[in-house]
């Protein structure tokens, strides 16, 4: 397992979100190989047929139709 290390001016620095997401240490499960709680909940929601309430597509449509010219 490798942990992304970031330096700025020779000093350790916090990782940026994409550096954390792409690092192999962020992909490891912490609960004895079980997926994280958020992943289990998402899976259960999909299995139960819960509808996605993401507003992204609607916001994109409004932006593209009304604001972007």
KAPEQUI-V366564 format. One line per field, one symbol per residue. phi: phi as a letter, one per 20 degrees, with the letter a starting at -180 (. if undefined). psi: psi as a letter, one per 40 degrees, with the letter a starting at -180 (. if undefined). burial: # if it has 16 or more other ideal C-beta (glycine too) atoms within 10 Angstrom, else .. A space follows every 10 residues. Layout:
BEGIN
phi = ???
psi = ???
burial = ???
END
This chain:
BEGIN
phi = .cdfddcclm dfcfffgfff fefffeefed dlneffgfff fffffffenf efdfegffff ffgffddec
psi = hhhhhhihfe iiiiiidddd deiddeeiie gfeiiidddd dddddddefh hheheddddd dddddddh.
burial = .......... ....#..... ..#....... .......... .......... .......... .........
END
